[in-house]
Each structure stands twice: as C-alpha cells, then as structure tokens.
Amino acid sequence: MTSSAQHRKDPQKGKKEFSTTKGFTLIELLIVVAVIAIITSLALPSYRTIIEKRQVTSGAEQLGAFLSAVQMESVKRSENITVSYSRTDADTWCIGIVTGLTACDCTDTDAATADCKIDDQVRIINESDMMFPGIMAAMDGDGSFVFDPARGLMVDRTDAMELELSSDNNAYALNVQVTATGRVKTCSDNASTDVPGYDLCTVDIQ
C-alpha cells in the first residue's frame, strides 16, 4: 500500500507542484533604486548645510572657550598674560600665550625652543587642534594683546582681536571677537553668511 505521506503536497507549491514563492523582478528593483536615489538627492543638500554650519560653530566654540580660559587664568594667577597670534593662510595659523607683557612666537611648537609657555608647558592652539580644518579665513588685530589680571580687560585699551571663520563653500561664517573690555563673543559678520542663533557683529575690528 502506498503511504499517503508520499502524496502529500508541499504547502509552498501550487496545484502543478511549482513553488508559489515570489522574488523581486528587475523592474521592481529598478524602481526601488530610483526611489532611493531621489531621496538621497533631496537629503544631501540638507546634510551638507548641517556640516557647513557645524564647521564654523565648532571652531568658534573651541576658540572662544580657549580665549575665555586665558582671560580667567590671568585673573586667577594675578598675572598679565600675553596672547600672540599669527596667520599665513587658512591651514597655517596659531595662537599662543605666555605670562608677562612680551609677545611670544606661536609658530614655534617645539617644547625645547618654544617661548609660548606657562609653567614650562607649551600653550599654543593651531590648525592641528581643530575638529574641522581650513576654516580660519582671517585674523585681524595687532598680532598680540595682554589681559589685565585685575579686571580681565586688555592692558592696552586700543587693542582688539577678531578671528574670522568660514565654512568650506563660504556659505556660513562666524567671527570670534575679543574687545578692549576683554569680552570674548561670537557673532555673524553679515546677514548673507549668518548662522542661526548668533547675532550680527556690532563692532568691526580692523
């Protein structure tokens, strides 16, 4: 007697014993690829905008925090601290600090020869320390200034410093200013390249 199990049909097969399981057709795959391409093309500009804004905001926050810390250190130590800065191009710049009234050479980062030191530690920030490179568009000012430890002001009230940061495609820009009163602030240079959340600069430092 033939067992009924031998005639049991696979539930995945139809009446003629062919599998009814379906896959994707070429047309369906092409449609999916086209939809993904369209979504990507729409999302890419928004993603790029986020990156451009992040470039300048990250740089401004990092440099602003560094300069504010120097000011606080001057007050805490009750010592004058001189801030020296130099820029050759967007990829070659530096800011260094040293106690006293004499500017130091922030381009020299060698621990054995550098004079931008406090407590025998080299105190320099430059391009290699930044999360996003190549954003330093300009440095305006006399190249150095001194923080007064008594009130956190600049010793020479005619001094001022301004760092201009710009994103890769120059769509967004922020300035970090140190005014004669010692205030460290971040602002947008003009409305065409402003970053939401930052006021326009009210002082033009040259």
Backbone hydrogen bonds, N-H to C=O, Kabsch-Sander energy under -0.5 kcal/mol:
donor,donor_aa,acceptor,acceptor_aa,energy
6,Q,3,S,-1.2
7,H,4,S,-0.9
8,R,5,A,-0.8
13,K,10,D,-2.5
14,G,18,F,-2.8
17,E,14,G,-1.6
20,T,12,Q,-2.6
29,L,25,T,-2.2
30,L,26,L,-2.3
31,I,27,I,-2.1
32,V,28,E,-2.2
33,V,29,L,-2.4
34,A,30,L,-2.3
35,V,31,I,-2.4
36,I,32,V,-2.4
37,A,33,V,-2.2
38,I,34,A,-2.1
39,I,35,V,-2.5
40,T,36,I,-2.5
41,S,37,A,-2.3
42,L,38,I,-1.7
43,A,39,I,-2.1
44,L,40,T,-2.3
46,S,42,L,-0.6
47,Y,43,A,-2.3
48,R,44,L,-2.7
49,T,45,P,-2.3
50,I,46,S,-1.9
51,I,47,Y,-2.0
52,E,48,R,-2.6
53,K,49,T,-2.3
54,R,50,I,-2.3
55,Q,51,I,-2.2
56,V,52,E,-1.3
57,T,53,K,-2.5
58,S,54,R,-2.4
59,G,55,Q,-1.7
60,A,56,V,-2.6
61,E,57,T,-2.4
62,Q,58,S,-2.2
63,L,59,G,-2.5
64,G,60,A,-2.6
65,A,61,E,-2.2
66,F,62,Q,-1.8
67,L,63,L,-2.3
68,S,64,G,-2.2
69,A,65,A,-2.1
70,V,66,F,-1.7
71,Q,67,L,-2.0
72,M,68,S,-2.3
73,E,69,A,-2.3
74,S,70,V,-2.2
75,V,71,Q,-1.8
76,K,72,M,-2.7
77,R,73,E,-2.6
78,S,74,S,-1.0
79,E,74,S,-1.7
81,I,147,F,-1.1
82,T,98,V,-3.0
83,V,145,F,-3.2
84,S,82,T,-0.6
84,S,96,G,-3.2
85,Y,143,G,-2.7
86,S,94,C,-2.2
88,T,92,T,-3.5
89,D,92,T,-1.3
92,T,89,D,-1.2
94,C,86,S,-2.4
95,I,125,I,-2.3
96,G,84,S,-3.0
97,I,123,R,-1.9
98,V,82,T,-1.6
99,T,117,K,-0.7
100,G,80,N,-2.7
106,C,104,C,-0.9
108,D,105,D,-1.3
109,T,107,T,-0.8
113,T,110,D,-0.9
114,A,110,D,-3.3
117,K,115,D,-1.7
118,I,121,Q,-2.1
121,Q,118,I,-1.4
123,R,116,C,-2.9
124,I,122,V,-0.5
125,I,95,I,-2.8
127,E,93,W,-0.9
129,D,126,N,-1.9
130,M,127,E,-1.5
136,M,90,A,-0.8
137,A,135,I,-1.2
137,A,164,E,-2.4
138,A,164,E,-1.4
140,D,162,E,-3.1
141,G,206,Q,-0.5
142,D,160,A,-0.6
145,F,83,V,-1.8
147,F,81,I,-2.7
148,D,153,L,-4.3
152,G,148,D,-2.3
154,M,180,A,-1.8
155,V,146,V,-2.6
157,R,155,V,-0.8
159,D,156,D,-2.1
161,M,178,V,-2.1
162,E,140,D,-2.2
163,L,176,V,-2.8
164,E,138,A,-2.8
165,L,163,L,-0.6
165,L,174,L,-3.2
166,S,135,I,-2.6
167,S,172,Y,-2.7
170,N,167,S,-1.6
173,A,193,T,-2.6
174,L,165,L,-2.1
175,N,187,C,-3.4
176,V,163,L,-2.5
177,Q,175,N,-0.6
177,Q,185,K,-3.0
178,V,161,M,-2.9
179,T,177,Q,-0.5
179,T,183,R,-2.2
182,G,179,T,-2.2
185,K,177,Q,-2.4
185,K,183,R,-0.6
187,C,175,N,-2.4
188,S,199,D,-3.0
193,T,190,N,-1.0
194,D,191,A,-0.6
198,Y,195,V,-1.7
201,C,188,S,-2.9
205,I,203,V,-0.8
206,Q,204,D,-0.6
